[in-house]
């Protein structure tokens, strides 16, 4: 098939999305856990970053060959931003040091507040898309946090008495706000220090987190009891990534396993999806793999998180190859390895321009349904990037009709050649041994207004819209 014909063919495939959005309204319930917080958003320009760097006495040498992946001092915030800015990557660094929180508050400020945390972001998206009831976990739910939930009757939280009610109506009086900083930067922006120029190759963000409750995986008893006694077809799970070995994180993860097992026993047909987030503590990363992954049927992750898992599972060489060349061929090799290592029914990767999912032959979700879900997720997530937020139902289809990206078609074509199967390029699915591989070129918004929550939106909508 000629390139233009291929692009038009894939763009036409997206015509299925409106029907898939309607099918989401047939889902009786979903739950999201564990992390819900408030995000403080700030867009940082290269020149502003340069001024902060100079004001805090950092040099060009401090900003090159960065190996740091967490905070030691407050000014490490700048090193983390430059690391992500110069590489076009996303990372989240965690701290329990109040002085670092105060430094960020005083030096960066914020432009706006919005819902944060995988649990909270996913809850808003699924409720807006019309899932009949979405129950959101929040270990802290003061009025300021409740205001970040969409004002929807089908979006439920747990009040101070352990009772479910409309999330925006709750104001647990003893709870404190949990605020994370999301520092965003734009592709093509640059700054120079000491004769060295730093240029951003891809719009992305750096997340700086001070969150004592989520860092201790505090579970709301009312939410736990609700899932113990109600039928919930889907559970979207995350929030383990802020844990730290030094703060008893491994034991906290182990303590969560019986809770997850009870929920699964209550709902034998429930699909539990784990979103692998940016987990800087390698011991915690391994504990998530060893303890949480065996409790779930589905896993979602991006390029960076894939590399992080490879590095703790004995695939350092492959991880380095992907660091050097982040392409679909190598990422497929990685995801196939992870699929077999983690033994989940379904694993999905979202990379720039392409989503790919590997399914067991007996997975309850078919390859055709999987493609439908991924295309729906591409429209919803790119609409979020285009619009800046998803506040009204008409927002979710703003990107519908935009042609699929050239980058996505390039990656899909390369992947098709690597697996020696043209069906993948033409129709998006093919057999790989005992598995199905599904892959789609995605819609890319060149100048996104936000990238916060993109991965969470992609993973959750891909799963629930696979109908």
BAFIDREN-7788 format. One line per 3 residues: number of its first residue (from 1); their letters; for each residue x negated, y negated, z of N, C-alpha, C. Coordinates in steps of 0.05 Angstrom, whole numbers. Layout:
N
NUM	a	X:Y:Z:X:Y:Z:X:Y:Z  ...
end
This chain:
467
1	xxx	-17:24:0:0:0:0:-18:-25:0  -12:-45:-17:-27:-69:-18:-23:-85:9  -43:-102:15:-43:-115:41:-18:-132:45
4	xxx	-10:-148:26:14:-165:29:39:-149:33  41:-127:18:64:-109:21:64:-96:49  40:-89:59:38:-77:85:47:-97:107
7	xxx	38:-122:104:45:-142:124:76:-147:123  87:-149:100:116:-152:98:131:-129:109  121:-105:104:134:-80:114:134:-80:145
10	xxx	112:-87:157:111:-88:186:128:-110:198  129:-133:184:145:-155:194:175:-147:193  183:-132:172:210:-123:170:217:-102:191
13	xxx	197:-86:199:202:-67:220:212:-80:246  203:-105:250:211:-120:274:241:-128:274  255:-123:252:283:-129:250:299:-112:270
16	xxx	287:-91:281:301:-73:300:303:-87:327  288:-108:332:285:-119:359:312:-129:371  328:-144:356:354:-153:368:371:-130:379
19	xxx	371:-107:364:387:-84:373:375:-72:399  348:-72:400:335:-61:424:340:-79:448  341:-105:444:347:-123:466:375:-118:477
22	xxx	394:-112:460:421:-105:469:421:-79:486  405:-60:477:403:-35:492:393:-38:520  376:-58:525:366:-63:552:389:-68:571
25	xxx	411:-79:561:433:-86:579:449:-61:588  441:-37:577:453:-12:585:439:0:609  416:-10:617:401:1:639:413:-7:665
28	xxx	421:12:683:435:5:707:418:-10:728  392:-2:730:376:-15:751:346:-10:746  330:-28:757:301:-25:757:291:-39:783
31	xxx	268:-30:792:256:-43:816:227:-50:809  218:-71:822:190:-80:818:176:-83:845  151:-74:846:136:-75:871:106:-75:863
34	xxx	88:-84:881:93:-95:907:88:-125:908  72:-136:890:62:-163:893:80:-184:880  89:-202:896:104:-226:887:92:-250:902
37	xxx	85:-270:887:73:-294:899:80:-319:882  68:-341:888:71:-366:873:45:-372:858  47:-377:833:24:-384:817:22:-414:814
40	xxx	-1:-425:819:-6:-453:815:-22:-455:789  -11:-467:769:-22:-467:742:-38:-493:737  -62:-490:727:-78:-514:719:-93:-507:693
43	xxx	-90:-524:673:-105:-521:648:-131:-537:651  -153:-524:647:-179:-538:651:-192:-542:624  -202:-566:619:-216:-573:595:-246:-569:599
46	xxx	-260:-565:577:-289:-561:579:-304:-584:593  -296:-609:586:-309:-632:598:-303:-634:628  -279:-628:636:-272:-628:665:-288:-607:679
49	xxx	-291:-583:667:-307:-562:679:-336:-571:681  -346:-584:661:-374:-594:662:-377:-613:685  -358:-631:689:-361:-651:711:-361:-637:738
52	xxx	-345:-617:741:-344:-602:767:-370:-587:771  -381:-575:750:-406:-560:752:-429:-579:760  -430:-602:748:-452:-621:755:-448:-632:783
55	xxx	-423:-638:790:-418:-649:817:-425:-629:839  -425:-603:832:-431:-582:853:-459:-570:850  -475:-583:833:-504:-576:833:-511:-550:819
58	xxx	-493:-540:801:-499:-516:786:-514:-523:760  -531:-505:751:-547:-509:727:-538:-490:705  -549:-494:681:-543:-476:659:-552:-448:665
61	xxx	-574:-445:679:-584:-418:687:-563:-403:704  -549:-418:721:-529:-405:739:-505:-394:723  -502:-405:699:-478:-399:683:-482:-380:660
64	xxx	-506:-369:658:-512:-350:637:-518:-322:649  -511:-301:634:-516:-274:643:-503:-269:670  -478:-277:673:-464:-275:698:-456:-246:704
67	xxx	-465:-236:726:-457:-209:735:-438:-209:758  -434:-233:769:-416:-235:792:-387:-228:784  -373:-213:802:-345:-206:796:-328:-211:820
70	xxx	-337:-229:838:-321:-236:862:-334:-259:876  -320:-270:895:-329:-294:909:-350:-288:931  -371:-304:932:-389:-305:955:-387:-333:969
73	xxx	-385:-354:952:-382:-381:962:-360:-395:946  -352:-418:955:-330:-433:942:-337:-440:914  -362:-448:909:-370:-457:882:-372:-433:862
76	xxx	-370:-409:873:-369:-386:855:-343:-387:838  -324:-403:846:-300:-408:830:-308:-418:803  -327:-436:802:-336:-447:776:-351:-426:759
79	xxx	-366:-410:773:-380:-388:758:-360:-369:746  -339:-362:761:-318:-345:751:-304:-357:727  -298:-383:729:-284:-396:706:-302:-396:682
82	xxx	-328:-402:685:-346:-403:662:-349:-375:650  -351:-355:667:-353:-327:657:-330:-321:638  -306:-327:647:-282:-321:631:-279:-340:607
85	xxx	-285:-365:611:-284:-386:590:-303:-379:567  -328:-372:574:-348:-367:553:-345:-341:539  -331:-322:551:-327:-296:539:-298:-292:529
88	xxx	-280:-310:535:-253:-307:527:-239:-284:540  -246:-278:565:-235:-255:579:-218:-265:603  -203:-247:615:-188:-253:639:-198:-236:662
91	xxx	-202:-249:685:-209:-235:709:-194:-247:733  -190:-231:753:-179:-241:778:-198:-235:801  -206:-256:815:-224:-252:838:-208:-257:864
94	xxx	-214:-241:883:-199:-241:909:-217:-251:931  -206:-267:949:-221:-276:973:-203:-276:997  -215:-271:1020:-200:-275:1046:-212:-298:1061
97	xxx	-228:-314:1048:-242:-337:1060:-225:-362:1057  -214:-372:1078:-197:-396:1077:-211:-420:1065  -238:-422:1070:-252:-446:1060:-253:-446:1029
100	xxx	-253:-422:1017:-252:-421:988:-225:-430:978  -204:-422:991:-177:-431:984:-175:-461:986  -186:-473:1007:-185:-502:1011:-201:-516:990
103	xxx	-224:-505:982:-241:-518:961:-226:-519:935  -213:-497:928:-197:-496:903:-174:-516:904  -161:-517:926:-138:-536:930:-147:-564:926
106	xxx	-170:-572:938:-180:-599:937:-193:-606:910  -206:-587:896:-221:-593:872:-206:-588:846  -186:-570:847:-172:-563:822:-143:-573:822
109	xxx	-130:-572:845:-102:-580:846:-85:-561:829  -62:-571:820:-46:-555:801:-27:-573:786  -18:-564:763:1:-579:746:30:-571:751
112	xxx	34:-545:757:61:-536:762:60:-510:778  82:-503:789:85:-477:803:104:-459:787  98:-433:788:116:-414:775:113:-387:789
115	xxx	131:-368:781:130:-341:793:103:-328:787  92:-315:807:67:-301:804:69:-272:814  48:-257:809:47:-229:817:62:-211:797
118	xxx	51:-188:792:63:-170:772:92:-164:779  97:-159:805:125:-152:813:144:-174:808  137:-199:815:155:-221:812:159:-228:782
121	xxx	137:-229:767:139:-235:738:157:-215:724  152:-190:729:167:-169:715:197:-170:723  202:-176:748:230:-178:758:245:-200:742
124	xxx	232:-223:739:245:-245:725:251:-237:696  231:-225:682:235:-218:654:257:-197:651  257:-176:667:277:-155:663:305:-165:670
127	xxx	307:-182:690:333:-193:697:344:-211:674  326:-227:663:334:-245:641:343:-229:617  330:-206:612:336:-189:589:362:-174:593
130	xxx	373:-174:617:400:-163:621:402:-136:634  379:-125:645:381:-101:661:401:-107:683  419:-88:688:443:-94:705:436:-103:733
133	xxx	416:-90:745:406:-98:771:376:-95:773  363:-116:781:334:-115:785:328:-122:814  315:-103:828:309:-107:856:280:-113:859
136	xxx	273:-136:869:246:-145:870:235:-144:899  212:-132:902:198:-132:928:184:-159:932  186:-170:956:171:-193:963:164:-191:993
139	xxx	138:-189:999:130:-187:1027:131:-214:1041  134:-236:1025:139:-263:1036:159:-276:1018  181:-285:1030:203:-297:1014:215:-322:1027
142	xxx	198:-342:1031:209:-368:1040:223:-382:1017  235:-405:1022:251:-419:1002:234:-425:977  209:-433:980:192:-440:958:187:-416:940
145	xxx	184:-392:951:181:-368:935:208:-361:922  230:-363:936:256:-356:925:262:-374:901  253:-399:901:258:-417:879:243:-409:853
148	xxx	224:-391:855:210:-382:831:224:-359:817  243:-347:831:260:-327:818:281:-342:800  288:-329:778:309:-341:761:336:-339:775
151	xxx	352:-359:771:378:-361:784:398:-343:770  395:-317:775:411:-297:761:424:-278:782  449:-272:778:463:-255:797:453:-226:797
154	xxx	440:-217:775:430:-190:775:402:-187:785  390:-208:796:363:-208:807:365:-209:837  357:-187:850:363:-182:878:337:-182:894
157	xxx	338:-195:918:316:-193:937:327:-181:963  310:-180:984:318:-170:1010:315:-192:1030  337:-198:1045:336:-220:1063:323:-213:1090
160	xxx	323:-232:1109:309:-227:1135:322:-206:1152  346:-198:1145:361:-177:1159:359:-150:1145  343:-149:1124:339:-124:1109:361:-118:1090
163	xxx	378:-138:1083:401:-135:1066:395:-146:1038  405:-132:1017:401:-142:990:420:-165:985  410:-185:971:427:-207:961:412:-221:939
166	xxx	426:-239:925:415:-254:903:388:-267:912  367:-263:897:340:-271:905:338:-300:911  350:-317:893:347:-346:897:362:-357:921
169	xxx	379:-340:932:395:-349:956:380:-343:982  358:-330:981:343:-321:1005:323:-342:1013  321:-346:1040:299:-363:1050:292:-351:1077
172	xxx	274:-331:1077:266:-319:1102:250:-339:1119  261:-348:1141:250:-372:1155:222:-369:1166  213:-345:1172:187:-342:1185:165:-336:1165
175	xxx	172:-334:1139:152:-327:1118:137:-352:1109  112:-348:1099:96:-369:1089:92:-365:1059  89:-387:1043:84:-384:1014:57:-372:1009
178	xxx	55:-355:989:30:-343:980:24:-355:952  2:-371:951:-3:-385:926:-30:-376:913  -28:-370:887:-52:-362:872:-58:-384:851
181	xxx	-83:-388:845:-90:-407:824:-95:-393:798  -82:-402:777:-85:-392:749:-98:-415:733  -124:-411:727:-139:-431:713:-141:-423:684
184	xxx	-127:-438:666:-126:-430:638:-145:-448:621  -153:-437:598:-171:-452:580:-164:-444:552  -172:-461:533:-164:-458:505:-186:-449:487
187	xxx	-179:-433:467:-198:-424:446:-209:-449:432  -236:-449:428:-249:-470:413:-259:-493:431  -250:-494:456:-260:-515:474:-289:-509:481
190	xxx	-304:-529:488:-332:-525:494:-343:-547:512  -366:-542:524:-381:-562:539:-410:-555:539  -428:-574:544:-456:-570:543:-469:-579:569
193	xxx	-488:-562:579:-503:-569:603:-532:-560:598  -551:-577:604:-579:-570:602:-587:-559:574  -575:-570:554:-581:-561:526:-568:-536:518
196	xxx	-551:-524:535:-536:-500:529:-507:-507:524  -495:-497:502:-467:-502:497:-451:-477:502  -429:-480:517:-411:-458:524:-385:-463:509
199	xxx	-378:-443:492:-354:-446:475:-335:-423:481  -309:-429:483:-289:-409:490:-280:-395:464  -284:-369:461:-277:-355:436:-247:-347:435
202	xxx	-233:-348:457:-205:-338:458:-191:-351:482  -168:-361:478:-152:-372:500:-148:-351:521  -153:-357:547:-149:-338:568:-147:-352:595
205	xxx	-152:-337:617:-149:-350:643:-167:-336:664  -173:-351:685:-186:-340:708:-167:-344:732  -164:-322:748:-146:-323:771:-162:-322:797
208	xxx	-157:-341:814:-170:-342:840:-148:-337:862  -151:-316:877:-130:-307:895:-138:-307:924  -123:-322:941:-125:-320:970:-96:-313:979
211	xxx	-93:-288:989:-66:-278:994:-67:-257:1016  -66:-265:1041:-70:-246:1063:-50:-224:1064  -25:-228:1055:-5:-207:1057:-8:-186:1035
214	xxx	-11:-196:1010:-15:-177:988:-42:-163:990  -61:-176:1003:-88:-164:1007:-87:-142:1028  -64:-140:1043:-61:-119:1062:-38:-100:1054
217	xxx	-28:-104:1030:-7:-87:1019:17:-84:1039  25:-107:1050:47:-108:1068:73:-101:1053  87:-81:1062:112:-73:1049:136:-83:1065
220	xxx	156:-93:1051:180:-102:1065:197:-78:1072  203:-73:1097:219:-49:1105:246:-48:1092  259:-71:1088:285:-70:1075:284:-60:1047
223	xxx	263:-68:1032:260:-58:1004:254:-28:1005  236:-19:1022:230:9:1024:255:26:1029  271:17:1048:296:31:1055:316:31:1032
226	xxx	317:9:1017:335:7:995:329:28:974  304:31:967:296:51:947:298:79:958  297:82:984:301:108:996:330:118:993
229	xxx	348:100:988:377:107:989:393:99:964  379:89:944:394:81:920:381:93:895  398:97:875:388:109:850:376:87:832
232	xxx	351:89:825:337:70:809:322:85:786  330:80:761:317:96:739:288:88:734  281:62:739:253:53:733:241:38:757
235	xxx	216:44:762:201:29:782:175:19:769  172:-7:768:148:-20:756:130:-27:779  106:-15:780:89:-15:804:63:-29:798
238	xxx	54:-46:817:27:-58:816:22:-68:844  1:-85:847:-5:-98:872:-26:-85:889  -39:-64:879:-61:-51:894:-88:-65:889
241	xxx	-90:-81:868:-115:-92:860:-126:-113:880  -110:-127:896:-122:-146:915:-136:-133:939  -133:-107:942:-144:-93:966:-174:-92:964
244	xxx	-186:-90:988:-215:-89:989:-224:-66:1008  -245:-53:1001:-255:-31:1017:-261:-41:1046  -273:-64:1048:-281:-74:1075:-258:-80:1093
247	xxx	-234:-84:1081:-210:-90:1096:-190:-66:1097  -202:-42:1097:-186:-18:1101:-168:-12:1077  -176:-22:1053:-160:-19:1029:-154:9:1021
250	xxx	-174:27:1023:-170:55:1015:-148:68:1031  -149:63:1058:-128:75:1075:-101:64:1069  -99:38:1063:-74:26:1055:-62:39:1031
253	xxx	-79:45:1011:-70:59:987:-60:87:994  -75:101:1011:-66:128:1019:-40:127:1034  -36:106:1050:-12:104:1065:13:98:1047
256	xxx	7:87:1024:29:81:1005:40:106:991  23:126:989:30:150:974:56:164:984  59:168:1010:84:181:1019:109:164:1013
259	xxx	106:137:1013:128:120:1006:136:125:978  117:125:959:122:130:931:134:158:927  124:177:942:135:205:939:164:207:948
262	xxx	171:193:970:198:193:979:217:180:958  208:158:946:224:146:925:228:164:902  208:179:894:211:198:872:229:221:879
265	xxx	228:230:904:246:251:913:275:242:913  279:217:920:306:205:920:317:203:891  298:197:873:305:193:844:288:211:827
268	xxx	294:237:824:277:255:809:273:246:780  292:232:769:291:223:741:277:196:738  270:183:760:258:157:759:231:158:745
271	xxx	227:139:726:201:136:714:186:114:729  163:121:740:146:102:754:123:94:736  121:69:731:100:58:715:80:42:732
274	xxx	54:47:729:34:32:743:19:14:724  19:-12:731:4:-31:716:-24:-34:728  -44:-25:713:-72:-27:723:-80:-57:720
277	xxx	-84:-70:743:-92:-98:742:-122:-101:746  -132:-125:743:-160:-131:746:-169:-126:775  -182:-103:779:-190:-93:806:-220:-95:808
280	xxx	-230:-115:823:-259:-120:824:-274:-101:843  -260:-91:864:-273:-73:883:-272:-45:871  -296:-34:864:-298:-8:851:-287:15:868
283	xxx	-291:13:894:-281:34:912:-250:34:911  -238:11:911:-209:9:909:-199:19:882  -214:12:862:-207:21:835:-206:52:834
286	xxx	-226:64:845:-227:93:846:-204:105:863  -198:91:885:-177:101:903:-150:99:889  -145:79:873:-121:77:857:-118:100:838
289	xxx	-140:107:824:-140:129:806:-135:155:820  -147:159:843:-146:184:858:-119:188:872  -106:167:881:-83:169:898:-57:159:886
292	xxx	-57:137:872:-33:125:862:-26:138:835  -45:141:817:-40:151:790:-26:178:791  -33:197:808:-18:222:809:12:220:816
295	xxx	20:196:826:48:192:833:64:180:810  52:173:788:66:159:767:66:175:741  84:167:723:85:180:697:74:163:674
298	xxx	70:137:680:63:118:659:43:98:669  24:91:652:3:72:660:0:51:638  -4:26:645:-9:4:626:-34:-11:633
301	xxx	-50:-19:613:-75:-33:618:-84:-48:593  -103:-67:598:-114:-82:575:-143:-74:571  -157:-88:553:-185:-80:546:-203:-81:570
304	xxx	-201:-102:586:-219:-106:609:-215:-84:630  -190:-78:635:-183:-58:655:-191:-30:645  -190:-26:619:-200:-1:607:-229:3:613
307	xxx	-245:-18:607:-274:-17:613:-279:-11:642  -264:-24:659:-267:-21:688:-263:8:697  -242:21:685:-237:49:692:-258:67:681
310	xxx	-268:62:657:-289:78:646:-314:78:664  -320:55:675:-344:52:691:-343:67:717  -319:75:727:-318:91:751:-312:120:746
313	xxx	-309:127:720:-302:154:713:-324:167:696  -348:157:698:-371:170:685:-374:165:656  -361:143:646:-362:136:618:-375:109:614
316	xxx	-397:104:628:-410:78:627:-420:71:599  -429:91:584:-439:85:557:-417:76:539  -394:89:540:-371:80:524:-362:53:533
319	xxx	-362:48:559:-354:22:569:-372:0:558  -397:5:557:-416:-15:546:-412:-19:516  -406:3:502:-401:0:473:-377:-18:468
322	xxx	-356:-15:485:-332:-32:482:-338:-60:490  -355:-64:511:-364:-91:518:-376:-105:494  -393:-90:479:-407:-101:456:-389:-104:431
325	xxx	-369:-87:429:-352:-87:405:-324:-79:414  -307:-98:421:-280:-92:431:-262:-88:408  -262:-63:397:-246:-57:373:-227:-33:379
328	xxx	-208:-30:361:-187:-10:366:-199:19:365  -219:24:349:-230:51:347:-242:59:374  -258:42:386:-271:50:411:-250:50:434
331	xxx	-231:32:433:-211:32:454:-193:56:452  -187:66:427:-172:91:425:-188:114:437  -214:115:432:-230:136:444:-228:134:475
334	xxx	-228:110:485:-226:106:514:-199:115:525  -178:106:511:-151:112:521:-145:142:519  -155:155:498:-152:184:496:-166:198:519
337	xxx	-190:189:526:-204:200:549:-188:195:574  -178:171:578:-163:165:603:-137:181:604  -124:184:581:-99:200:580:-104:228:591
340	xxx	-126:240:583:-132:268:592:-142:268:620  -157:248:628:-169:246:655:-147:241:676  -129:222:670:-109:213:689:-85:232:689
343	xxx	-81:247:668:-59:266:666:-31:254:669  -28:230:658:-1:217:658:13:224:632  40:222:633:55:228:609:52:207:587
346	xxx	45:183:595:45:160:576:24:140:585  8:130:566:-11:109:573:-10:89:550  -9:64:558:-7:42:538:-29:21:542
349	xxx	-42:14:520:-62:-7:520:-51:-31:504  -54:-55:515:-49:-79:499:-75:-94:496  -83:-97:471:-107:-112:464:-99:-135:445
352	xxx	-118:-152:439:-112:-175:422:-104:-166:394  -78:-169:387:-68:-163:361:-56:-135:358  -60:-118:378:-51:-90:374:-43:-78:401
355	xxx	-21:-63:401:-14:-45:423:-16:-17:414  -26:1:431:-26:29:425:-17:45:450  -2:66:444:8:83:465:3:112:458
358	xxx	-6:128:477:-9:157:473:11:171:492  26:189:480:48:203:494:43:233:494  51:246:515:53:275:515:75:284:495
361	xxx	72:307:485:92:318:466:119:321:479  120:326:505:145:330:519:153:306:536  141:283:529:149:258:543:179:252:538
364	xxx	193:242:558:222:237:555:227:214:535  206:199:528:209:177:509:196:186:483  211:184:461:202:194:435:183:174:423
367	xxx	167:182:403:150:163:389:166:140:376  189:147:364:205:126:351:215:106:372  223:115:395:232:97:416:209:80:426
370	xxx	185:93:427:161:79:436:155:55:418  156:60:392:151:38:372:172:16:376  197:23:380:218:3:384:212:-14:408
373	xxx	203:-1:430:197:-15:454:173:-34:451  152:-24:438:128:-41:434:134:-65:417  150:-62:396:157:-85:379:174:-105:394
376	xxx	192:-95:411:208:-113:427:190:-128:447  171:-115:458:153:-127:477:136:-149:463  128:-143:438:112:-162:423:128:-188:419
379	xxx	153:-186:412:170:-210:408:174:-225:434  180:-210:455:186:-224:481:161:-237:492  139:-223:491:114:-235:502:104:-258:486
382	xxx	105:-256:459:96:-278:443:115:-301:445  140:-296:449:159:-318:454:153:-332:480  144:-317:500:135:-329:525:111:-347:521
385	xxx	92:-337:505:68:-353:499:75:-378:483  93:-375:465:101:-398:448:117:-419:464  135:-409:481:153:-427:495:141:-437:521
388	xxx	122:-422:532:110:-430:558:123:-416:581  149:-408:578:163:-393:599:187:-380:587  199:-362:602:224:-349:593:244:-356:615
391	xxx	259:-377:610:278:-387:630:307:-382:622  312:-379:595:339:-375:585:338:-352:565  361:-338:562:361:-315:545:352:-321:516
394	xxx	360:-344:506:352:-352:478:322:-355:475  308:-358:497:279:-361:496:265:-336:486  277:-312:491:262:-287:487:258:-280:458
397	xxx	272:-293:440:269:-287:411:257:-310:395  244:-329:409:232:-352:395:212:-344:374  198:-321:379:177:-312:361:187:-292:340
400	xxx	212:-285:341:223:-266:321:222:-278:293  211:-264:274:209:-274:247:181:-283:240  164:-288:260:136:-295:255:123:-270:244
403	xxx	108:-272:222:95:-248:212:75:-235:232  72:-209:230:52:-196:246:24:-207:240  6:-205:259:-20:-219:256:-39:-204:238
406	xxx	-56:-219:224:-77:-207:208:-96:-191:225  -101:-201:249:-119:-187:268:-108:-160:275  -81:-159:280:-69:-134:286:-70:-114:263
409	xxx	-64:-123:239:-65:-105:216:-94:-95:211  -114:-112:216:-141:-104:213:-148:-82:233  -140:-85:258:-145:-65:278:-130:-39:273
412	xxx	-105:-42:264:-89:-18:258:-101:-3:234  -110:-17:214:-122:-4:191:-148:10:199  -164:-2:215:-188:10:225:-182:35:241
415	xxx	-162:34:259:-155:56:275:-144:79:258  -128:73:238:-118:93:220:-140:108:206  -161:94:197:-183:107:184:-198:125:205
418	xxx	-201:115:229:-216:130:250:-202:156:256  -176:157:257:-162:182:263:-154:197:237  -162:186:214:-158:198:188:-129:205:183
421	xxx	-112:185:187:-83:189:183:-70:163:174  -62:163:148:-50:139:137:-22:133:148  -9:154:159:17:150:171:16:128:193
424	xxx	-6:128:208:-8:108:229:-6:80:219  -20:75:196:-20:48:184:8:41:173  20:61:160:45:55:146:70:54:165
427	xxx	70:73:184:95:75:201:89:72:230  64:72:239:58:66:267:56:90:285  58:114:274:55:137:292:44:161:277
430	xxx	29:178:292:19:203:281:12:222:304  9:247:297:1:267:317:-30:266:320  -38:269:345:-67:272:352:-68:296:371
433	xxx	-74:319:359:-74:343:376:-47:349:388  -46:350:414:-21:355:428:-6:329:435  -16:307:426:-4:281:433:7:266:409
436	xxx	23:246:415:31:227:395:16:201:400  6:189:379:-6:162:380:13:143:366  20:122:380:37:101:368:21:75:370
439	xxx	22:59:349:8:34:349:22:14:331  22:-12:339:34:-33:323:16:-57:322  17:-71:299:5:-98:298:24:-117:311
442	xxx	14:-136:327:32:-153:343:33:-181:331  52:-197:341:54:-225:335:34:-240:353  19:-258:341:0:-274:357:8:-303:354
445	xxx	10:-317:377:14:-346:378:-13:-360:380  -20:-376:360:-46:-387:358:-53:-406:381  -33:-422:389:-38:-442:411:-18:-436:433
448	xxx	-22:-415:448:-3:-408:469:-1:-429:491  23:-434:501:27:-453:523:19:-440:549  21:-413:550:13:-399:574:5:-371:567
451	xxx	-13:-359:583:-19:-330:580:-13:-315:606  -3:-329:626:3:-317:651:25:-297:648  21:-272:658:42:-252:657:46:-239:631
454	xxx	28:-244:612:32:-231:585:30:-201:587  9:-191:600:6:-162:602:29:-148:617  38:-161:638:61:-150:653:86:-149:636
457	xxx	91:-170:621:114:-171:604:112:-150:582  89:-147:570:85:-127:549:90:-99:559  78:-92:582:81:-65:592:109:-58:601
460	xxx	122:-77:615:149:-71:626:169:-70:603  168:-89:584:188:-89:563:183:-65:544  158:-59:539:152:-36:522:165:-11:533
463	xxx	164:-7:559:175:17:571:205:17:571  217:-5:581:247:-5:584:261:-8:557  249:-21:538:262:-25:512:257:-1:493
466	xx	243:19:503:238:44:487:263:61:489  284:54:474:310:67:477:321:74:449
end
